[in-house]
Amino acid sequence: MKPTHHLDDATVLSYSSGALPGALAVVASAHLERCATCRDRLLDADRIGGLLLQQQRVEPPTEEARSAMLARLDSEPVIAPEQVGDMVEDHDPDRLPHALHPWFGHSMRALRWRRVAPGVQRIRATGIGGGDLMLLRIAPGSKLPLHSHGGSELTMILDGAYDDMLGHFGPGDVADLDGEILHQPVTSPGVPCICVAATDAPLKFSGWVARALQPLFGF
């Protein structure tokens, strides 16, 4: 099934320029592996960036820009040309996207989950700069607390699904959210919803109970 929710234009441009924070760039890379539409948009952004560089005097890259570029190259999936047209349709459901391998390994079955709340399990990546990166496994039919975001959040569904005010999100879909979005995901019945999420600031929960428990759960 092809993704129906995609990266925002600003996210694609930031990714193309190497300006997207590290954790967000990993989730963007994972989505690009599964989404031909966003790969085409990224190619367009790369071409535009190349033309803009040609029209101005090229300055040597700063150390910060060079580090961002190297980090992106390290995190991007390696895609053989013959795979590009088939990646959305043909992939092992147990195999995590290539972009996640350095942080979580290759296989979903091999993941070692940690319970952090009723119906919620998590694996948090360590050693990544530029935000917080985690895998979440949420029980079927669960309603997460109503919340907004202190900054940006990228969440990609790996298995299962959820619904919120923005629609239905299934495997391959990405929720590209900012501080203006207030939502309450409800996972679909049947199977757990497994997703990879990246944030560059803590979530903002609306209910006082959720706010009180937030330091304990670490969201």
C-alpha positions as protocol buffer text, in pm:
chain_id: "A"
residue {
  index: 1
  type: MET
  ca { x: 0 y: 0 z: 0 }
}
residue {
  index: 2
  type: LYS
  ca { x: 138 y: 340 z: -98 }
}
residue {
  index: 3
  type: PRO
  ca { x: 164 y: 612 z: 167 }
}
residue {
  index: 4
  type: THR
  ca { x: -109 y: 877 z: 159 }
}
residue {
  index: 5
  type: HIS
  ca { x: 40 y: 1115 z: 418 }
}
residue {
  index: 6
  type: HIS
  ca { x: 369 y: 1276 z: 315 }
}
residue {
  index: 7
  type: LEU
  ca { x: 648 y: 1505 z: 431 }
}
residue {
  index: 8
  type: ASP
  ca { x: 572 y: 1876 z: 439 }
}
residue {
  index: 9
  type: ASP
  ca { x: 736 y: 2089 z: 167 }
}
residue {
  index: 10
  type: ALA
  ca { x: 946 y: 2272 z: 427 }
}
residue {
  index: 11
  type: THR
  ca { x: 1070 y: 1938 z: 564 }
}
residue {
  index: 12
  type: VAL
  ca { x: 1171 y: 1817 z: 217 }
}
residue {
  index: 13
  type: LEU
  ca { x: 1363 y: 2141 z: 156 }
}
residue {
  index: 14
  type: SER
  ca { x: 1534 y: 2121 z: 495 }
}
residue {
  index: 15
  type: TYR
  ca { x: 1627 y: 1758 z: 433 }
}
residue {
  index: 16
  type: SER
  ca { x: 1765 y: 1844 z: 88 }
}
residue {
  index: 17
  type: SER
  ca { x: 1982 y: 2123 z: 230 }
}
residue {
  index: 18
  type: GLY
  ca { x: 2108 y: 1913 z: 522 }
}
residue {
  index: 19
  type: ALA
  ca { x: 1944 y: 2149 z: 773 }
}
residue {
  index: 20
  type: LEU
  ca { x: 1696 y: 1899 z: 925 }
}
residue {
  index: 21
  type: PRO
  ca { x: 1793 y: 1799 z: 1283 }
}
residue {
  index: 22
  type: GLY
  ca { x: 1944 y: 1451 z: 1312 }
}
residue {
  index: 23
  type: ALA
  ca { x: 1651 y: 1263 z: 1468 }
}
residue {
  index: 24
  type: LEU
  ca { x: 1400 y: 1417 z: 1226 }
}
residue {
  index: 25
  type: ALA
  ca { x: 1628 y: 1337 z: 932 }
}
residue {
  index: 26
  type: VAL
  ca { x: 1631 y: 968 z: 1028 }
}
residue {
  index: 27
  type: VAL
  ca { x: 1250 y: 947 z: 1017 }
}
residue {
  index: 28
  type: ALA
  ca { x: 1242 y: 1144 z: 692 }
}
residue {
  index: 29
  type: SER
  ca { x: 1493 y: 897 z: 543 }
}
residue {
  index: 30
  type: ALA
  ca { x: 1281 y: 603 z: 655 }
}
residue {
  index: 31
  type: HIS
  ca { x: 972 y: 751 z: 490 }
}
residue {
  index: 32
  type: LEU
  ca { x: 1163 y: 826 z: 169 }
}
residue {
  index: 33
  type: GLU
  ca { x: 1252 y: 457 z: 143 }
}
residue {
  index: 34
  type: ARG
  ca { x: 883 y: 368 z: 126 }
}
residue {
  index: 35
  type: CYS
  ca { x: 745 y: 671 z: -61 }
}
residue {
  index: 36
  type: ALA
  ca { x: 813 y: 727 z: -432 }
}
residue {
  index: 37
  type: THR
  ca { x: 615 y: 1053 z: -423 }
}
residue {
  index: 38
  type: CYS
  ca { x: 844 y: 1212 z: -165 }
}
residue {
  index: 39
  type: ARG
  ca { x: 1156 y: 1077 z: -340 }
}
residue {
  index: 40
  type: ASP
  ca { x: 1047 y: 1264 z: -654 }
}
residue {
  index: 41
  type: ARG
  ca { x: 987 y: 1580 z: -450 }
}
residue {
  index: 42
  type: LEU
  ca { x: 1331 y: 1545 z: -293 }
}
residue {
  index: 43
  type: LEU
  ca { x: 1491 y: 1520 z: -638 }
}
residue {
  index: 44
  type: ASP
  ca { x: 1313 y: 1843 z: -735 }
}
residue {
  index: 45
  type: ALA
  ca { x: 1438 y: 2013 z: -419 }
}
residue {
  index: 46
  type: ASP
  ca { x: 1793 y: 1893 z: -485 }
}
residue {
  index: 47
  type: ARG
  ca { x: 1779 y: 2030 z: -840 }
}
residue {
  index: 48
  type: ILE
  ca { x: 1650 y: 2368 z: -718 }
}
residue {
  index: 49
  type: GLY
  ca { x: 1922 y: 2383 z: -457 }
}
residue {
  index: 50
  type: GLY
  ca { x: 2185 y: 2303 z: -719 }
}
residue {
  index: 51
  type: LEU
  ca { x: 2061 y: 2580 z: -948 }
}
residue {
  index: 52
  type: LEU
  ca { x: 2065 y: 2833 z: -664 }
}
residue {
  index: 53
  type: LEU
  ca { x: 2423 y: 2741 z: -581 }
}
residue {
  index: 54
  type: GLN
  ca { x: 2525 y: 2791 z: -943 }
}
residue {
  index: 55
  type: GLN
  ca { x: 2376 y: 3142 z: -941 }
}
residue {
  index: 56
  type: GLN
  ca { x: 2580 y: 3266 z: -648 }
}
residue {
  index: 57
  type: ARG
  ca { x: 2945 y: 3277 z: -553 }
}
residue {
  index: 58
  type: VAL
  ca { x: 3027 y: 2950 z: -386 }
}
residue {
  index: 59
  type: GLU
  ca { x: 3171 y: 2990 z: -40 }
}
residue {
  index: 60
  type: PRO
  ca { x: 3358 y: 2707 z: 135 }
}
residue {
  index: 61
  type: PRO
  ca { x: 3113 y: 2515 z: 356 }
}
residue {
  index: 62
  type: THR
  ca { x: 3122 y: 2589 z: 726 }
}
residue {
  index: 63
  type: GLU
  ca { x: 3218 y: 2312 z: 963 }
}
residue {
  index: 64
  type: GLU
  ca { x: 2854 y: 2296 z: 1082 }
}
residue {
  index: 65
  type: ALA
  ca { x: 2724 y: 2256 z: 725 }
}
residue {
  index: 66
  type: ARG
  ca { x: 2988 y: 1994 z: 648 }
}
residue {
  index: 67
  type: SER
  ca { x: 2895 y: 1794 z: 962 }
}
residue {
  index: 68
  type: ALA
  ca { x: 2523 y: 1811 z: 871 }
}
residue {
  index: 69
  type: MET
  ca { x: 2598 y: 1685 z: 521 }
}
residue {
  index: 70
  type: LEU
  ca { x: 2808 y: 1393 z: 649 }
}
residue {
  index: 71
  type: ALA
  ca { x: 2537 y: 1302 z: 902 }
}
residue {
  index: 72
  type: ARG
  ca { x: 2275 y: 1294 z: 627 }
}
residue {
  index: 73
  type: LEU
  ca { x: 2494 y: 1073 z: 407 }
}
residue {
  index: 74
  type: ASP
  ca { x: 2544 y: 834 z: 698 }
}
residue {
  index: 75
  type: SER
  ca { x: 2170 y: 811 z: 771 }
}
residue {
  index: 76
  type: GLU
  ca { x: 2033 y: 789 z: 417 }
}
residue {
  index: 77
  type: PRO
  ca { x: 1926 y: 447 z: 287 }
}
residue {
  index: 78
  type: VAL
  ca { x: 2136 y: 280 z: 23 }
}
residue {
  index: 79
  type: ILE
  ca { x: 1896 y: 205 z: -262 }
}
residue {
  index: 80
  type: ALA
  ca { x: 1991 y: 5 z: -567 }
}
residue {
  index: 81
  type: PRO
  ca { x: 1853 y: 154 z: -892 }
}
residue {
  index: 82
  type: GLU
  ca { x: 1645 y: -153 z: -967 }
}
residue {
  index: 83
  type: GLN
  ca { x: 1478 y: -128 z: -626 }
}
residue {
  index: 84
  type: VAL
  ca { x: 1346 y: 226 z: -652 }
}
residue {
  index: 85
  type: GLY
  ca { x: 1025 y: 145 z: -837 }
}
residue {
  index: 86
  type: ASP
  ca { x: 940 y: -149 z: -613 }
}
residue {
  index: 87
  type: MET
  ca { x: 1031 y: -36 z: -262 }
}
residue {
  index: 88
  type: VAL
  ca { x: 680 y: 76 z: -169 }
}
residue {
  index: 89
  type: GLU
  ca { x: 523 y: -250 z: -278 }
}
residue {
  index: 90
  type: ASP
  ca { x: 787 y: -512 z: -200 }
}
residue {
  index: 91
  type: HIS
  ca { x: 951 y: -515 z: 140 }
}
residue {
  index: 92
  type: ASP
  ca { x: 983 y: -770 z: 418 }
}
residue {
  index: 93
  type: PRO
  ca { x: 731 y: -662 z: 687 }
}
residue {
  index: 94
  type: ASP
  ca { x: 974 y: -776 z: 957 }
}
residue {
  index: 95
  type: ARG
  ca { x: 1261 y: -567 z: 822 }
}
residue {
  index: 96
  type: LEU
  ca { x: 1299 y: -216 z: 954 }
}
residue {
  index: 97
  type: PRO
  ca { x: 1381 y: 63 z: 706 }
}
residue {
  index: 98
  type: HIS
  ca { x: 1754 y: 94 z: 633 }
}
residue {
  index: 99
  type: ALA
  ca { x: 1768 y: 438 z: 795 }
}
residue {
  index: 100
  type: LEU
  ca { x: 1674 y: 283 z: 1131 }
}
residue {
  index: 101
  type: HIS
  ca { x: 1933 y: 3 z: 1129 }
}
residue {
  index: 102
  type: PRO
  ca { x: 2212 y: 200 z: 1305 }
}
residue {
  index: 103
  type: TRP
  ca { x: 1975 y: 284 z: 1590 }
}
residue {
  index: 104
  type: PHE
  ca { x: 1742 y: -16 z: 1628 }
}
residue {
  index: 105
  type: GLY
  ca { x: 1883 y: -305 z: 1423 }
}
residue {
  index: 106
  type: HIS
  ca { x: 1729 y: -479 z: 1122 }
}
residue {
  index: 107
  type: SER
  ca { x: 1437 y: -684 z: 1251 }
}
residue {
  index: 108
  type: MET
  ca { x: 1111 y: -596 z: 1427 }
}
residue {
  index: 109
  type: ARG
  ca { x: 1099 y: -941 z: 1587 }
}
residue {
  index: 110
  type: ALA
  ca { x: 1437 y: -881 z: 1750 }
}
residue {
  index: 111
  type: LEU
  ca { x: 1333 y: -555 z: 1920 }
}
residue {
  index: 112
  type: ARG
  ca { x: 1345 y: -549 z: 2300 }
}
residue {
  index: 113
  type: TRP
  ca { x: 1064 y: -326 z: 2416 }
}
residue {
  index: 114
  type: ARG
  ca { x: 1039 y: -142 z: 2748 }
}
residue {
  index: 115
  type: ARG
  ca { x: 697 y: -66 z: 2899 }
}
residue {
  index: 116
  type: VAL
  ca { x: 662 y: 303 z: 2982 }
}
residue {
  index: 117
  type: ALA
  ca { x: 285 y: 339 z: 3026 }
}
residue {
  index: 118
  type: PRO
  ca { x: -26 y: 118 z: 3015 }
}
residue {
  index: 119
  type: GLY
  ca { x: -45 y: -15 z: 2660 }
}
residue {
  index: 120
  type: VAL
  ca { x: 270 y: 172 z: 2551 }
}
residue {
  index: 121
  type: GLN
  ca { x: 618 y: 27 z: 2497 }
}
residue {
  index: 122
  type: ARG
  ca { x: 922 y: 218 z: 2378 }
}
residue {
  index: 123
  type: ILE
  ca { x: 1280 y: 186 z: 2259 }
}
residue {
  index: 124
  type: ARG
  ca { x: 1476 y: 511 z: 2268 }
}
residue {
  index: 125
  type: ALA
  ca { x: 1780 y: 563 z: 2046 }
}
residue {
  index: 126
  type: THR
  ca { x: 2099 y: 674 z: 2218 }
}
residue {
  index: 127
  type: GLY
  ca { x: 2383 y: 879 z: 2080 }
}
residue {
  index: 128
  type: ILE
  ca { x: 2183 y: 1067 z: 1819 }
}
residue {
  index: 129
  type: GLY
  ca { x: 2219 y: 1443 z: 1802 }
}
residue {
  index: 130
  type: GLY
  ca { x: 1951 y: 1689 z: 1704 }
}
residue {
  index: 131
  type: GLY
  ca { x: 1641 y: 1568 z: 1886 }
}
residue {
  index: 132
  type: ASP
  ca { x: 1489 y: 1256 z: 2035 }
}
residue {
  index: 133
  type: LEU
  ca { x: 1438 y: 936 z: 1831 }
}
residue {
  index: 134
  type: MET
  ca { x: 1227 y: 643 z: 1952 }
}
residue {
  index: 135
  type: LEU
  ca { x: 1024 y: 342 z: 1845 }
}
residue {
  index: 136
  type: LEU
  ca { x: 678 y: 312 z: 1999 }
}
residue {
  index: 137
  type: ARG
  ca { x: 454 y: 5 z: 2022 }
}
residue {
  index: 138
  type: ILE
  ca { x: 99 y: 101 z: 2124 }
}
residue {
  index: 139
  type: ALA
  ca { x: -172 y: -154 z: 2203 }
}
residue {
  index: 140
  type: PRO
  ca { x: -471 y: -184 z: 1965 }
}
residue {
  index: 141
  type: GLY
  ca { x: -763 y: 45 z: 2043 }
}
residue {
  index: 142
  type: SER
  ca { x: -560 y: 275 z: 2268 }
}
residue {
  index: 143
  type: LYS
  ca { x: -635 y: 647 z: 2298 }
}
residue {
  index: 144
  type: LEU
  ca { x: -326 y: 858 z: 2362 }
}
residue {
  index: 145
  type: PRO
  ca { x: -354 y: 1176 z: 2570 }
}
residue {
  index: 146
  type: LEU
  ca { x: -452 y: 1492 z: 2386 }
}
residue {
  index: 147
  type: HIS
  ca { x: -133 y: 1683 z: 2313 }
}
residue {
  index: 148
  type: SER
  ca { x: 44 y: 1941 z: 2102 }
}
residue {
  index: 149
  type: HIS
  ca { x: 415 y: 1983 z: 2033 }
}
residue {
  index: 150
  type: GLY
  ca { x: 681 y: 2210 z: 2175 }
}
residue {
  index: 151
  type: GLY
  ca { x: 856 y: 2199 z: 1837 }
}
residue {
  index: 152
  type: SER
  ca { x: 852 y: 1964 z: 1539 }
}
residue {
  index: 153
  type: GLU
  ca { x: 752 y: 1598 z: 1534 }
}
residue {
  index: 154
  type: LEU
  ca { x: 785 y: 1339 z: 1259 }
}
residue {
  index: 155
  type: THR
  ca { x: 611 y: 1004 z: 1314 }
}
residue {
  index: 156
  type: MET
  ca { x: 613 y: 723 z: 1059 }
}
residue {
  index: 157
  type: ILE
  ca { x: 389 y: 418 z: 1089 }
}
residue {
  index: 158
  type: LEU
  ca { x: 571 y: 87 z: 1048 }
}
residue {
  index: 159
  type: ASP
  ca { x: 284 y: -150 z: 1130 }
}
residue {
  index: 160
  type: GLY
  ca { x: -75 y: -115 z: 1243 }
}
residue {
  index: 161
  type: ALA
  ca { x: -253 y: 220 z: 1217 }
}
residue {
  index: 162
  type: TYR
  ca { x: -408 y: 510 z: 1406 }
}
residue {
  index: 163
  type: ASP
  ca { x: -667 y: 782 z: 1346 }
}
residue {
  index: 164
  type: ASP
  ca { x: -675 y: 1142 z: 1460 }
}
residue {
  index: 165
  type: MET
  ca { x: -809 y: 1478 z: 1344 }
}
residue {
  index: 166
  type: LEU
  ca { x: -573 y: 1466 z: 1045 }
}
residue {
  index: 167
  type: GLY
  ca { x: -709 y: 1135 z: 915 }
}
residue {
  index: 168
  type: HIS
  ca { x: -610 y: 768 z: 901 }
}
residue {
  index: 169
  type: PHE
  ca { x: -241 y: 681 z: 919 }
}
residue {
  index: 170
  type: GLY
  ca { x: -125 y: 336 z: 805 }
}
residue {
  index: 171
  type: PRO
  ca { x: 210 y: 172 z: 721 }
}
residue {
  index: 172
  type: GLY
  ca { x: 445 y: 409 z: 540 }
}
residue {
  index: 173
  type: ASP
  ca { x: 244 y: 721 z: 627 }
}
residue {
  index: 174
  type: VAL
  ca { x: 422 y: 1004 z: 805 }
}
residue {
  index: 175
  type: ALA
  ca { x: 271 y: 1266 z: 1036 }
}
residue {
  index: 176
  type: ASP
  ca { x: 468 y: 1590 z: 993 }
}
residue {
  index: 177
  type: LEU
  ca { x: 357 y: 1807 z: 1285 }
}
residue {
  index: 178
  type: ASP
  ca { x: 445 y: 2143 z: 1438 }
}
residue {
  index: 179
  type: GLY
  ca { x: 347 y: 2335 z: 1749 }
}
residue {
  index: 180
  type: GLU
  ca { x: 13 y: 2441 z: 1600 }
}
residue {
  index: 181
  type: ILE
  ca { x: -130 y: 2086 z: 1586 }
}
residue {
  index: 182
  type: LEU
  ca { x: -338 y: 1955 z: 1877 }
}
residue {
  index: 183
  type: HIS
  ca { x: -434 y: 1591 z: 1831 }
}
residue {
  index: 184
  type: GLN
  ca { x: -523 y: 1265 z: 2005 }
}
residue {
  index: 185
  type: PRO
  ca { x: -422 y: 951 z: 1814 }
}
residue {
  index: 186
  type: VAL
  ca { x: -642 y: 644 z: 1859 }
}
residue {
  index: 187
  type: THR
  ca { x: -484 y: 318 z: 1745 }
}
residue {
  index: 188
  type: SER
  ca { x: -684 y: 83 z: 1524 }
}
residue {
  index: 189
  type: PRO
  ca { x: -815 y: -248 z: 1662 }
}
residue {
  index: 190
  type: GLY
  ca { x: -654 y: -579 z: 1573 }
}
residue {
  index: 191
  type: VAL
  ca { x: -276 y: -531 z: 1591 }
}
residue {
  index: 192
  type: PRO
  ca { x: -45 y: -295 z: 1783 }
}
residue {
  index: 193
  type: CYS
  ca { x: 56 y: 28 z: 1616 }
}
residue {
  index: 194
  type: ILE
  ca { x: 434 y: 37 z: 1574 }
}
residue {
  index: 195
  type: CYS
  ca { x: 588 y: 366 z: 1470 }
}
residue {
  index: 196
  type: VAL
  ca { x: 915 y: 556 z: 1473 }
}
residue {
  index: 197
  type: ALA
  ca { x: 894 y: 909 z: 1609 }
}
residue {
  index: 198
  type: ALA
  ca { x: 1134 y: 1201 z: 1627 }
}
residue {
  index: 199
  type: THR
  ca { x: 1090 y: 1526 z: 1819 }
}
residue {
  index: 200
  type: ASP
  ca { x: 1309 y: 1830 z: 1875 }
}
residue {
  index: 201
  type: ALA
  ca { x: 1120 y: 1941 z: 2189 }
}
residue {
  index: 202
  type: PRO
  ca { x: 901 y: 1774 z: 2454 }
}
residue {
  index: 203
  type: LEU
  ca { x: 531 y: 1713 z: 2386 }
}
residue {
  index: 204
  type: LYS
  ca { x: 271 y: 1937 z: 2552 }
}
residue {
  index: 205
  type: PHE
  ca { x: -8 y: 1734 z: 2715 }
}
residue {
  index: 206
  type: SER
  ca { x: -345 y: 1901 z: 2778 }
}
residue {
  index: 207
  type: GLY
  ca { x: -475 y: 1698 z: 3073 }
}
residue {
  index: 208
  type: TRP
  ca { x: -333 y: 1758 z: 3420 }
}
residue {
  index: 209
  type: VAL
  ca { x: -290 y: 1383 z: 3485 }
}
residue {
  index: 210
  type: ALA
  ca { x: -85 y: 1336 z: 3167 }
}
residue {
  index: 211
  type: ARG
  ca { x: 121 y: 1646 z: 3249 }
}
residue {
  index: 212
  type: ALA
  ca { x: 190 y: 1514 z: 3598 }
}
residue {
  index: 213
  type: LEU
  ca { x: 307 y: 1178 z: 3464 }
}
residue {
  index: 214
  type: GLN
  ca { x: 509 y: 1319 z: 3174 }
}
residue {
  index: 215
  type: PRO
  ca { x: 845 y: 1329 z: 3359 }
}
residue {
  index: 216
  type: LEU
  ca { x: 800 y: 964 z: 3459 }
}
residue {
  index: 217
  type: PHE
  ca { x: 727 y: 848 z: 3103 }
}
residue {
  index: 218
  type: GLY
  ca { x: 989 y: 1073 z: 2947 }
}
residue {
  index: 219
  type: PHE
  ca { x: 787 y: 1212 z: 2653 }
}
